[in-house]
């Protein structure tokens, strides 16, 4: 799992995301499905492609490890209450985005001061998020207030 995290998020991300005392839950086909730390889910392995999706707790661990702007989508203050509740981040609310973000990447939705609001999947690339004035930018999976 650490190698998948490093492929997806960069060097040493696996160590930052998954400490030694992580446990696993397996699917009915005996593949790793969930990675847990003290009973709290950090990530899920997507069956269709083997990539990781992050819970808010997993995103919080990586958010601390990765230096800005890595994986970050910054939204305007008007959108913060909605993002915290788990609503999707709309392109018109994005004020900054990591240019390395590709569509379908796992991303952090943050406020201007880099406070983690939510985690989700990018619907657009980082540059597209800044160019588009309508439509969704991030499909929020879990907002801080809806864990």
N, C-alpha and C positions, 0 to 999 in steps of 0.2 A: 504494500500500500504506500509505503514511503516513496518508492520509485515512481509510482503513478503520480503522486503529489508533486514530486520534483519535475516530472515531465510537464505537468499541467501548470504549475505555479512558479517553477524556478528552483535553482540550486538551494539545497538545505531546507526547502519548504516541508519536506517529509518529516524531518526531525522536529521542526517547529509545530507542525500540525498534530503529529502522532507520537506522544511520548512512549516510553517502553512499556508502561502498564496499561496500554490500550487492550481492549478485548474485541472480539468479533462475533457477529450474529450471522449465521449462514442461511442461504435460501434453501428451498426444498431440493434443489439440484446440487447442494453442498458447495456452493460458491459463496465467497464473502459478499455479504449484502450491506451490512452496517458496521461502522467502526465506532466503538463506544469508549468513553473515558469515565470511569466511576459511574457507569449506568446512563450517562448522558451521550446522546448521539452527536458525533462530530461530523461524520460524512456518510454518504450512501454511495455505493458503486452502482452506476447506471448499467442495467443489464444489456442495453442495446449497443453500447460502445465502450464500456469499461472505464469511463471517466468518472470523476468524483463530483458529487453535488454536496454542497456544504450546508450544514445547519447554521443557525446564528452563532452557536458556541464555537463551531469549527471556524467560521469566518472571523470571529473575534480573535482567535489564536493567530490566524494568518495575517489579519489586519495589523496586529502588533509587530509581526515579523517583517512584513514587506514594507519597504520605504515608499512614501508617496512619490509619484502618482500611480504606482503599480496596482493594476486591477481596480482602480477607483473611478467611480462616477459621482461627481459632485453635483448636488441639486440645490436649487434656490430655496430659501427659507420658507416660502409659501407652501412648498410641497412636503416639508418635513413631517408634519402631523399625519399626513396620509401614508407616507412611506413607512413610518413607525408602526402603523396599523396593518402593514402588509399589502398596501395597494401598489400597483405597478408604477414605475417611474416613467413619466412621459418625456418625450424628446424636447418639448418646449420648456421643460423645467431644468434641463441639464445645462450647467454653466461651465463645466470642465469634465474631461474624460481622458483617461490614459490612451494615448494614440496606439498603443500595442494591443488594445482590446479588439478581439474579433467576435463576430456574431456567434452565439452559443457558448462563449466563455463564461465561467463563473466569475462574478464581479462583486465588489463591495459598493453599496450605495452609501455615500457619506455626505455630511453637511460641510459648509465652507471651512469649519475648524477641524475637519477630518474625524468627526465623531461618527462611528459606525451606526448607521440607521437600519440597514437591512442587507441581506444577501440574496442573490438571484442570478438569472441567466441573461446575458446581453442579447437583445433582439437585433441590435445593430452593431457595427464596428464603432470604435471610439470616435473616429472622425465623422461618421454619419450621425452620431448622436448630437454633435454640435451643429451640423448642417441642417438637419430636419427640424421643422417647426410644428409637426403634428405626428401622432402615432406613438407607440410604445418604444421606449429605449431599453428598459430592463424589466423582465418578468420576475417580479419579486417573489422569492420562495418563502422567506420568513423575515418579518420585521421584528425589531427589538421588543415591541410591546405585545406581539402575538406569538410568543414562544411557548 
